[in-house]
Amino acid sequence: MARVCEMTGKKVMVGNNVSHSKRRTKRTFYPNLITKKFFIPEENKWVSMKISTSALRTINKIGISAAMKRMREKGSL
């Protein structure tokens, strides 16, 4: 499975390592992803999702149902 957040769509970015002599070599920046299980009371089932920690903060703030509704409207879920 790819390193992509299922809620926000965050994925791997590419950049440069810059040494003291300003020599640049390619590197990758990985998103901070976790695998978490959520209970959705409307559907009465558990859902396992790979999400970023920023998406987890959003879910904790507004709830899993509202977050999933927002992502469906946005088109990323």
Distance bins in CASP14 RR format, pairs under 12 A and 6 or more apart:
PFRMAT RR
TARGET T0000
AUTHOR 0000-0000-0000
RMODE 2
METHOD distances of the structure
MODEL  1
1 11 0 0 0 0 0 1 0 0 0 0 0
1 33 0 0 0 0 0 1 0 0 0 0 0
1 35 0 0 0 0 1 0 0 0 0 0 0
1 48 0 0 0 0 0 1 0 0 0 0 0
1 49 0 0 0 0 0 1 0 0 0 0 0
1 50 1 0 0 1 0 0 0 0 0 0 0
2 9 0 0 0 0 0 1 0 0 0 0 0
2 10 0 0 0 0 0 1 0 0 0 0 0
2 11 1 0 0 1 0 0 0 0 0 0 0
2 12 0 0 0 0 1 0 0 0 0 0 0
2 30 0 0 0 0 0 1 0 0 0 0 0
2 31 0 0 0 0 0 1 0 0 0 0 0
2 33 0 0 0 0 0 1 0 0 0 0 0
2 50 0 0 0 0 1 0 0 0 0 0 0
3 9 0 0 0 0 0 1 0 0 0 0 0
3 10 0 0 0 0 1 0 0 0 0 0 0
3 11 1 0 0 1 0 0 0 0 0 0 0
3 12 1 0 1 0 0 0 0 0 0 0 0
3 13 0 0 0 0 0 1 0 0 0 0 0
3 28 0 0 0 0 1 0 0 0 0 0 0
3 29 0 0 0 0 0 1 0 0 0 0 0
3 30 1 0 1 0 0 0 0 0 0 0 0
3 31 1 0 0 1 0 0 0 0 0 0 0
3 32 0 0 0 0 0 1 0 0 0 0 0
3 33 1 0 0 1 0 0 0 0 0 0 0
3 34 0 0 0 0 0 1 0 0 0 0 0
3 35 0 0 0 0 0 1 0 0 0 0 0
3 50 0 0 0 0 1 0 0 0 0 0 0
3 51 0 0 0 0 0 1 0 0 0 0 0
3 52 0 0 0 0 0 1 0 0 0 0 0
4 10 1 0 0 1 0 0 0 0 0 0 0
4 11 1 0 1 0 0 0 0 0 0 0 0
4 12 0 0 0 0 1 0 0 0 0 0 0
4 13 0 0 0 0 0 1 0 0 0 0 0
4 30 0 0 0 0 0 1 0 0 0 0 0
4 31 1 0 0 1 0 0 0 0 0 0 0
4 33 0 0 0 0 1 0 0 0 0 0 0
4 49 0 0 0 0 0 1 0 0 0 0 0
4 50 1 0 0 1 0 0 0 0 0 0 0
4 51 0 0 0 0 1 0 0 0 0 0 0
4 52 0 0 0 0 1 0 0 0 0 0 0
4 55 0 0 0 0 0 1 0 0 0 0 0
4 76 0 0 0 0 1 0 0 0 0 0 0
5 11 1 0 0 1 0 0 0 0 0 0 0
5 12 0 0 0 0 0 1 0 0 0 0 0
5 30 0 0 0 0 0 1 0 0 0 0 0
5 31 1 0 1 0 0 0 0 0 0 0 0
5 32 0 0 0 0 1 0 0 0 0 0 0
5 33 1 0 0 1 0 0 0 0 0 0 0
5 34 0 0 0 0 1 0 0 0 0 0 0
5 35 0 0 0 0 0 1 0 0 0 0 0
5 36 0 0 0 0 0 1 0 0 0 0 0
5 49 0 0 0 0 1 0 0 0 0 0 0
5 50 1 0 0 1 0 0 0 0 0 0 0
5 51 1 0 1 0 0 0 0 0 0 0 0
5 52 1 0 1 0 0 0 0 0 0 0 0
5 53 0 0 0 0 1 0 0 0 0 0 0
5 54 0 0 0 0 1 0 0 0 0 0 0
5 55 1 0 1 0 0 0 0 0 0 0 0
5 56 0 0 0 0 1 0 0 0 0 0 0
5 58 0 0 0 0 0 1 0 0 0 0 0
5 59 0 0 0 0 0 1 0 0 0 0 0
5 67 0 0 0 0 0 1 0 0 0 0 0
5 71 0 0 0 0 0 1 0 0 0 0 0
5 76 0 0 0 0 1 0 0 0 0 0 0
5 77 0 0 0 0 0 1 0 0 0 0 0
6 31 0 0 0 0 0 1 0 0 0 0 0
6 33 0 0 0 0 1 0 0 0 0 0 0
6 34 0 0 0 0 0 1 0 0 0 0 0
6 35 0 0 0 0 0 1 0 0 0 0 0
6 36 0 0 0 0 0 1 0 0 0 0 0
6 38 0 0 0 0 0 1 0 0 0 0 0
6 47 0 0 0 0 1 0 0 0 0 0 0
6 48 0 0 0 0 1 0 0 0 0 0 0
6 49 1 0 1 0 0 0 0 0 0 0 0
6 50 1 0 1 0 0 0 0 0 0 0 0
6 51 1 0 1 0 0 0 0 0 0 0 0
6 52 0 0 0 0 1 0 0 0 0 0 0
6 55 0 0 0 0 1 0 0 0 0 0 0
6 56 0 0 0 0 0 1 0 0 0 0 0
6 59 0 0 0 0 0 1 0 0 0 0 0
6 67 0 0 0 0 0 1 0 0 0 0 0
6 68 0 0 0 0 0 1 0 0 0 0 0
6 71 0 0 0 0 1 0 0 0 0 0 0
6 75 0 0 0 0 0 1 0 0 0 0 0
6 76 0 0 0 0 1 0 0 0 0 0 0
6 77 1 0 0 1 0 0 0 0 0 0 0
7 31 0 0 0 0 0 1 0 0 0 0 0
7 33 0 0 0 0 0 1 0 0 0 0 0
7 34 0 0 0 0 0 1 0 0 0 0 0
7 36 0 0 0 0 0 1 0 0 0 0 0
7 38 0 0 0 0 0 1 0 0 0 0 0
7 47 0 0 0 0 0 1 0 0 0 0 0
7 49 1 0 0 1 0 0 0 0 0 0 0
7 50 0 0 0 0 1 0 0 0 0 0 0
7 51 1 0 1 0 0 0 0 0 0 0 0
7 52 1 0 0 1 0 0 0 0 0 0 0
7 53 0 0 0 0 0 1 0 0 0 0 0
7 54 0 0 0 0 1 0 0 0 0 0 0
7 55 1 0 1 0 0 0 0 0 0 0 0
7 56 0 0 0 0 1 0 0 0 0 0 0
7 57 0 0 0 0 0 1 0 0 0 0 0
7 58 1 0 0 1 0 0 0 0 0 0 0
7 59 1 0 0 1 0 0 0 0 0 0 0
7 62 0 0 0 0 0 1 0 0 0 0 0
7 63 0 0 0 0 0 1 0 0 0 0 0
7 64 0 0 0 0 1 0 0 0 0 0 0
7 66 0 0 0 0 0 1 0 0 0 0 0
7 67 1 0 0 1 0 0 0 0 0 0 0
7 68 0 0 0 0 1 0 0 0 0 0 0
7 69 0 0 0 0 0 1 0 0 0 0 0
7 70 0 0 0 0 1 0 0 0 0 0 0
7 71 1 0 1 0 0 0 0 0 0 0 0
7 72 0 0 0 0 0 1 0 0 0 0 0
7 74 0 0 0 0 1 0 0 0 0 0 0
7 75 0 0 0 0 0 1 0 0 0 0 0
7 76 1 0 0 1 0 0 0 0 0 0 0
7 77 1 0 0 1 0 0 0 0 0 0 0
8 31 0 0 0 0 1 0 0 0 0 0 0
8 32 0 0 0 0 0 1 0 0 0 0 0
8 33 0 0 0 0 0 1 0 0 0 0 0
8 49 0 0 0 0 0 1 0 0 0 0 0
8 50 0 0 0 0 0 1 0 0 0 0 0
8 51 1 0 0 1 0 0 0 0 0 0 0
8 52 1 0 1 0 0 0 0 0 0 0 0
8 53 0 0 0 0 0 1 0 0 0 0 0
8 54 1 0 0 1 0 0 0 0 0 0 0
8 55 1 0 1 0 0 0 0 0 0 0 0
8 56 0 0 0 0 0 1 0 0 0 0 0
8 57 0 0 0 0 0 1 0 0 0 0 0
8 58 0 0 0 0 1 0 0 0 0 0 0
8 59 0 0 0 0 0 1 0 0 0 0 0
8 67 0 0 0 0 1 0 0 0 0 0 0
8 70 0 0 0 0 0 1 0 0 0 0 0
8 71 1 0 0 1 0 0 0 0 0 0 0
8 74 0 0 0 0 1 0 0 0 0 0 0
8 75 0 0 0 0 0 1 0 0 0 0 0
8 76 1 0 0 1 0 0 0 0 0 0 0
8 77 0 0 0 0 1 0 0 0 0 0 0
9 31 0 0 0 0 1 0 0 0 0 0 0
9 33 0 0 0 0 0 1 0 0 0 0 0
9 49 0 0 0 0 0 1 0 0 0 0 0
9 50 0 0 0 0 0 1 0 0 0 0 0
9 51 0 0 0 0 1 0 0 0 0 0 0
9 52 0 0 0 0 1 0 0 0 0 0 0
9 54 0 0 0 0 0 1 0 0 0 0 0
9 55 0 0 0 0 1 0 0 0 0 0 0
9 71 0 0 0 0 1 0 0 0 0 0 0
9 74 0 0 0 0 1 0 0 0 0 0 0
9 75 0 0 0 0 0 1 0 0 0 0 0
9 76 1 0 1 0 0 0 0 0 0 0 0
9 77 0 0 0 0 1 0 0 0 0 0 0
10 29 0 0 0 0 0 1 0 0 0 0 0
10 30 0 0 0 0 1 0 0 0 0 0 0
10 31 1 0 1 0 0 0 0 0 0 0 0
10 32 0 0 0 0 1 0 0 0 0 0 0
10 33 0 0 0 0 1 0 0 0 0 0 0
10 50 0 0 0 0 0 1 0 0 0 0 0
10 51 0 0 0 0 1 0 0 0 0 0 0
10 52 1 0 1 0 0 0 0 0 0 0 0
10 53 0 0 0 0 0 1 0 0 0 0 0
10 54 1 0 0 1 0 0 0 0 0 0 0
10 55 1 0 0 1 0 0 0 0 0 0 0
10 76 0 0 0 0 0 1 0 0 0 0 0
11 28 0 0 0 0 0 1 0 0 0 0 0
11 29 0 0 0 0 1 0 0 0 0 0 0
11 30 0 0 0 0 1 0 0 0 0 0 0
11 31 1 0 0 1 0 0 0 0 0 0 0
11 33 0 0 0 0 1 0 0 0 0 0 0
11 50 0 0 0 0 0 1 0 0 0 0 0
11 52 0 0 0 0 1 0 0 0 0 0 0
11 76 0 0 0 0 0 1 0 0 0 0 0
12 27 0 0 0 0 0 1 0 0 0 0 0
12 28 1 0 1 0 0 0 0 0 0 0 0
12 29 1 0 0 1 0 0 0 0 0 0 0
12 30 1 0 1 0 0 0 0 0 0 0 0
12 31 1 0 0 1 0 0 0 0 0 0 0
12 32 0 0 0 0 0 1 0 0 0 0 0
12 33 0 0 0 0 0 1 0 0 0 0 0
12 52 0 0 0 0 0 1 0 0 0 0 0
13 26 0 0 0 0 0 1 0 0 0 0 0
13 27 0 0 0 0 1 0 0 0 0 0 0
13 28 1 0 0 1 0 0 0 0 0 0 0
13 29 1 0 1 0 0 0 0 0 0 0 0
13 30 0 0 0 0 1 0 0 0 0 0 0
13 31 0 0 0 0 1 0 0 0 0 0 0
14 24 0 0 0 0 0 1 0 0 0 0 0
14 25 0 0 0 0 0 1 0 0 0 0 0
14 26 1 0 0 1 0 0 0 0 0 0 0
14 27 1 0 0 1 0 0 0 0 0 0 0
14 28 1 0 1 0 0 0 0 0 0 0 0
14 29 1 0 0 1 0 0 0 0 0 0 0
14 30 0 0 0 0 0 1 0 0 0 0 0
15 24 0 0 0 0 1 0 0 0 0 0 0
15 25 0 0 0 0 1 0 0 0 0 0 0
15 26 1 0 0 1 0 0 0 0 0 0 0
15 27 1 0 1 0 0 0 0 0 0 0 0
15 28 1 0 0 1 0 0 0 0 0 0 0
15 29 1 0 0 1 0 0 0 0 0 0 0
15 30 0 0 0 0 0 1 0 0 0 0 0
16 22 0 0 0 0 0 1 0 0 0 0 0
16 23 0 0 0 0 1 0 0 0 0 0 0
16 24 1 0 1 0 0 0 0 0 0 0 0
16 25 1 0 0 1 0 0 0 0 0 0 0
16 26 1 0 0 1 0 0 0 0 0 0 0
16 27 1 0 0 1 0 0 0 0 0 0 0
16 28 0 0 0 0 0 1 0 0 0 0 0
16 29 0 0 0 0 0 1 0 0 0 0 0
17 23 0 0 0 0 1 0 0 0 0 0 0
17 24 1 0 0 1 0 0 0 0 0 0 0
17 25 1 0 1 0 0 0 0 0 0 0 0
17 26 1 0 0 1 0 0 0 0 0 0 0
17 27 1 0 1 0 0 0 0 0 0 0 0
17 28 0 0 0 0 0 1 0 0 0 0 0
17 29 0 0 0 0 0 1 0 0 0 0 0
18 24 1 0 1 0 0 0 0 0 0 0 0
18 25 0 0 0 0 1 0 0 0 0 0 0
18 26 0 0 0 0 0 1 0 0 0 0 0
18 27 0 0 0 0 1 0 0 0 0 0 0
19 25 1 0 0 1 0 0 0 0 0 0 0
19 27 0 0 0 0 0 1 0 0 0 0 0
30 52 0 0 0 0 0 1 0 0 0 0 0
31 50 0 0 0 0 1 0 0 0 0 0 0
31 51 0 0 0 0 1 0 0 0 0 0 0
31 52 1 0 1 0 0 0 0 0 0 0 0
31 53 0 0 0 0 1 0 0 0 0 0 0
31 54 0 0 0 0 1 0 0 0 0 0 0
31 55 0 0 0 0 1 0 0 0 0 0 0
32 50 0 0 0 0 0 1 0 0 0 0 0
32 51 0 0 0 0 1 0 0 0 0 0 0
32 52 1 0 1 0 0 0 0 0 0 0 0
32 53 1 0 1 0 0 0 0 0 0 0 0
32 54 1 0 0 1 0 0 0 0 0 0 0
32 55 0 0 0 0 1 0 0 0 0 0 0
32 56 0 0 0 0 1 0 0 0 0 0 0
32 57 0 0 0 0 0 1 0 0 0 0 0
33 49 0 0 0 0 0 1 0 0 0 0 0
33 50 1 0 1 0 0 0 0 0 0 0 0
33 51 1 0 0 1 0 0 0 0 0 0 0
33 52 1 0 1 0 0 0 0 0 0 0 0
33 53 1 0 0 1 0 0 0 0 0 0 0
33 54 0 0 0 0 0 1 0 0 0 0 0
33 55 0 0 0 0 1 0 0 0 0 0 0
33 56 0 0 0 0 1 0 0 0 0 0 0
34 48 0 0 0 0 0 1 0 0 0 0 0
34 49 0 0 0 0 1 0 0 0 0 0 0
34 50 1 0 0 1 0 0 0 0 0 0 0
34 51 1 0 0 1 0 0 0 0 0 0 0
34 52 1 0 0 1 0 0 0 0 0 0 0
34 53 1 0 0 1 0 0 0 0 0 0 0
34 54 0 0 0 0 0 1 0 0 0 0 0
34 55 0 0 0 0 1 0 0 0 0 0 0
34 56 1 0 0 1 0 0 0 0 0 0 0
34 57 0 0 0 0 0 1 0 0 0 0 0
34 59 0 0 0 0 0 1 0 0 0 0 0
35 47 0 0 0 0 0 1 0 0 0 0 0
35 48 1 0 0 1 0 0 0 0 0 0 0
35 49 1 0 0 1 0 0 0 0 0 0 0
35 50 1 0 1 0 0 0 0 0 0 0 0
35 51 0 0 0 0 1 0 0 0 0 0 0
35 52 0 0 0 0 0 1 0 0 0 0 0
35 53 0 0 0 0 0 1 0 0 0 0 0
35 56 0 0 0 0 0 1 0 0 0 0 0
36 46 0 0 0 0 0 1 0 0 0 0 0
36 47 0 0 0 0 1 0 0 0 0 0 0
36 48 1 0 0 1 0 0 0 0 0 0 0
36 49 1 0 0 1 0 0 0 0 0 0 0
36 50 0 0 0 0 1 0 0 0 0 0 0
36 51 1 0 0 1 0 0 0 0 0 0 0
36 52 0 0 0 0 0 1 0 0 0 0 0
36 53 0 0 0 0 1 0 0 0 0 0 0
36 55 0 0 0 0 1 0 0 0 0 0 0
36 56 1 0 0 1 0 0 0 0 0 0 0
36 59 0 0 0 0 1 0 0 0 0 0 0
36 60 0 0 0 0 0 1 0 0 0 0 0
36 64 0 0 0 0 1 0 0 0 0 0 0
36 67 0 0 0 0 0 1 0 0 0 0 0
37 45 0 0 0 0 0 1 0 0 0 0 0
37 46 1 0 1 0 0 0 0 0 0 0 0
37 47 1 0 0 1 0 0 0 0 0 0 0
37 48 1 0 1 0 0 0 0 0 0 0 0
37 49 1 0 0 1 0 0 0 0 0 0 0
37 50 0 0 0 0 0 1 0 0 0 0 0
37 51 0 0 0 0 0 1 0 0 0 0 0
37 59 0 0 0 0 0 1 0 0 0 0 0
37 64 0 0 0 0 0 1 0 0 0 0 0
38 45 0 0 0 0 1 0 0 0 0 0 0
38 46 1 0 0 1 0 0 0 0 0 0 0
38 47 1 0 1 0 0 0 0 0 0 0 0
38 48 1 0 0 1 0 0 0 0 0 0 0
38 49 1 0 0 1 0 0 0 0 0 0 0
38 50 0 0 0 0 0 1 0 0 0 0 0
38 51 0 0 0 0 1 0 0 0 0 0 0
38 55 0 0 0 0 0 1 0 0 0 0 0
38 56 0 0 0 0 1 0 0 0 0 0 0
38 59 1 0 0 1 0 0 0 0 0 0 0
38 60 0 0 0 0 0 1 0 0 0 0 0
38 63 0 0 0 0 1 0 0 0 0 0 0
38 64 1 0 1 0 0 0 0 0 0 0 0
38 65 0 0 0 0 1 0 0 0 0 0 0
38 67 0 0 0 0 1 0 0 0 0 0 0
38 68 0 0 0 0 1 0 0 0 0 0 0
39 45 1 0 0 1 0 0 0 0 0 0 0
39 46 1 0 1 0 0 0 0 0 0 0 0
39 47 1 0 0 1 0 0 0 0 0 0 0
39 48 0 0 0 0 0 1 0 0 0 0 0
39 49 0 0 0 0 0 1 0 0 0 0 0
39 59 0 0 0 0 0 1 0 0 0 0 0
39 63 0 0 0 0 0 1 0 0 0 0 0
39 64 1 0 0 1 0 0 0 0 0 0 0
39 65 0 0 0 0 0 1 0 0 0 0 0
40 46 1 0 0 1 0 0 0 0 0 0 0
40 47 1 0 1 0 0 0 0 0 0 0 0
40 48 0 0 0 0 0 1 0 0 0 0 0
40 49 0 0 0 0 0 1 0 0 0 0 0
40 59 0 0 0 0 0 1 0 0 0 0 0
40 63 0 0 0 0 0 1 0 0 0 0 0
40 64 1 0 0 1 0 0 0 0 0 0 0
40 65 1 0 0 1 0 0 0 0 0 0 0
40 66 0 0 0 0 0 1 0 0 0 0 0
40 67 0 0 0 0 0 1 0 0 0 0 0
40 68 1 0 0 1 0 0 0 0 0 0 0
40 69 0 0 0 0 0 1 0 0 0 0 0
41 47 0 0 0 0 0 1 0 0 0 0 0
41 63 0 0 0 0 0 1 0 0 0 0 0
41 64 0 0 0 0 1 0 0 0 0 0 0
41 65 1 0 0 1 0 0 0 0 0 0 0
41 68 0 0 0 0 0 1 0 0 0 0 0
42 63 0 0 0 0 0 1 0 0 0 0 0
42 64 0 0 0 0 1 0 0 0 0 0 0
42 65 1 0 0 1 0 0 0 0 0 0 0
42 66 0 0 0 0 0 1 0 0 0 0 0
42 68 0 0 0 0 1 0 0 0 0 0 0
42 69 0 0 0 0 0 1 0 0 0 0 0
43 64 0 0 0 0 0 1 0 0 0 0 0
43 65 0 0 0 0 1 0 0 0 0 0 0
43 68 0 0 0 0 1 0 0 0 0 0 0
45 64 0 0 0 0 0 1 0 0 0 0 0
46 64 0 0 0 0 0 1 0 0 0 0 0
47 59 0 0 0 0 0 1 0 0 0 0 0
47 64 0 0 0 0 1 0 0 0 0 0 0
47 65 0 0 0 0 0 1 0 0 0 0 0
47 67 0 0 0 0 0 1 0 0 0 0 0
47 68 0 0 0 0 1 0 0 0 0 0 0
47 77 0 0 0 0 0 1 0 0 0 0 0
49 55 0 0 0 0 1 0 0 0 0 0 0
49 56 0 0 0 0 1 0 0 0 0 0 0
49 59 0 0 0 0 1 0 0 0 0 0 0
49 64 0 0 0 0 1 0 0 0 0 0 0
49 67 0 0 0 0 0 1 0 0 0 0 0
49 68 0 0 0 0 1 0 0 0 0 0 0
49 71 0 0 0 0 0 1 0 0 0 0 0
49 77 0 0 0 0 1 0 0 0 0 0 0
50 56 0 0 0 0 0 1 0 0 0 0 0
51 57 0 0 0 0 0 1 0 0 0 0 0
51 58 0 0 0 0 1 0 0 0 0 0 0
51 59 1 0 0 1 0 0 0 0 0 0 0
51 60 0 0 0 0 0 1 0 0 0 0 0
51 64 0 0 0 0 0 1 0 0 0 0 0
51 67 0 0 0 0 1 0 0 0 0 0 0
51 68 0 0 0 0 0 1 0 0 0 0 0
51 71 0 0 0 0 0 1 0 0 0 0 0
51 76 0 0 0 0 0 1 0 0 0 0 0
51 77 0 0 0 0 0 1 0 0 0 0 0
52 58 0 0 0 0 1 0 0 0 0 0 0
52 59 0 0 0 0 0 1 0 0 0 0 0
53 59 0 0 0 0 0 1 0 0 0 0 0
53 60 0 0 0 0 0 1 0 0 0 0 0
54 60 0 0 0 0 0 1 0 0 0 0 0
54 61 0 0 0 0 0 1 0 0 0 0 0
54 67 0 0 0 0 0 1 0 0 0 0 0
55 61 0 0 0 0 0 1 0 0 0 0 0
55 62 0 0 0 0 0 1 0 0 0 0 0
55 63 0 0 0 0 0 1 0 0 0 0 0
55 64 0 0 0 0 0 1 0 0 0 0 0
55 67 1 0 0 1 0 0 0 0 0 0 0
55 68 0 0 0 0 0 1 0 0 0 0 0
55 70 0 0 0 0 0 1 0 0 0 0 0
55 71 0 0 0 0 1 0 0 0 0 0 0
55 76 0 0 0 0 0 1 0 0 0 0 0
55 77 0 0 0 0 0 1 0 0 0 0 0
56 62 0 0 0 0 0 1 0 0 0 0 0
56 63 0 0 0 0 0 1 0 0 0 0 0
56 64 0 0 0 0 0 1 0 0 0 0 0
56 67 0 0 0 0 1 0 0 0 0 0 0
57 63 0 0 0 0 0 1 0 0 0 0 0
57 67 0 0 0 0 0 1 0 0 0 0 0
58 64 0 0 0 0 1 0 0 0 0 0 0
58 66 0 0 0 0 1 0 0 0 0 0 0
58 67 1 0 1 0 0 0 0 0 0 0 0
58 68 0 0 0 0 0 1 0 0 0 0 0
58 70 0 0 0 0 1 0 0 0 0 0 0
58 71 0 0 0 0 1 0 0 0 0 0 0
59 65 0 0 0 0 1 0 0 0 0 0 0
59 66 0 0 0 0 1 0 0 0 0 0 0
59 67 1 0 1 0 0 0 0 0 0 0 0
59 68 0 0 0 0 1 0 0 0 0 0 0
59 69 0 0 0 0 0 1 0 0 0 0 0
59 70 0 0 0 0 0 1 0 0 0 0 0
59 71 0 0 0 0 0 1 0 0 0 0 0
60 66 0 0 0 0 0 1 0 0 0 0 0
60 67 0 0 0 0 1 0 0 0 0 0 0
61 67 0 0 0 0 1 0 0 0 0 0 0
61 70 0 0 0 0 0 1 0 0 0 0 0
62 68 0 0 0 0 0 1 0 0 0 0 0
62 69 0 0 0 0 1 0 0 0 0 0 0
62 70 1 0 0 1 0 0 0 0 0 0 0
62 71 0 0 0 0 0 1 0 0 0 0 0
63 69 0 0 0 0 1 0 0 0 0 0 0
63 70 0 0 0 0 1 0 0 0 0 0 0
63 71 0 0 0 0 0 1 0 0 0 0 0
64 70 0 0 0 0 0 1 0 0 0 0 0
64 71 0 0 0 0 0 1 0 0 0 0 0
64 77 0 0 0 0 0 1 0 0 0 0 0
65 71 0 0 0 0 0 1 0 0 0 0 0
65 72 0 0 0 0 0 1 0 0 0 0 0
66 72 0 0 0 0 0 1 0 0 0 0 0
66 73 0 0 0 0 0 1 0 0 0 0 0
67 73 0 0 0 0 0 1 0 0 0 0 0
67 74 0 0 0 0 0 1 0 0 0 0 0
67 76 0 0 0 0 0 1 0 0 0 0 0
67 77 0 0 0 0 1 0 0 0 0 0 0
68 74 0 0 0 0 0 1 0 0 0 0 0
68 75 0 0 0 0 0 1 0 0 0 0 0
68 76 0 0 0 0 0 1 0 0 0 0 0
68 77 1 0 0 1 0 0 0 0 0 0 0
69 75 0 0 0 0 0 1 0 0 0 0 0
69 77 0 0 0 0 1 0 0 0 0 0 0
70 76 0 0 0 0 1 0 0 0 0 0 0
70 77 0 0 0 0 1 0 0 0 0 0 0
71 77 1 1 0 0 0 0 0 0 0 0 0
END
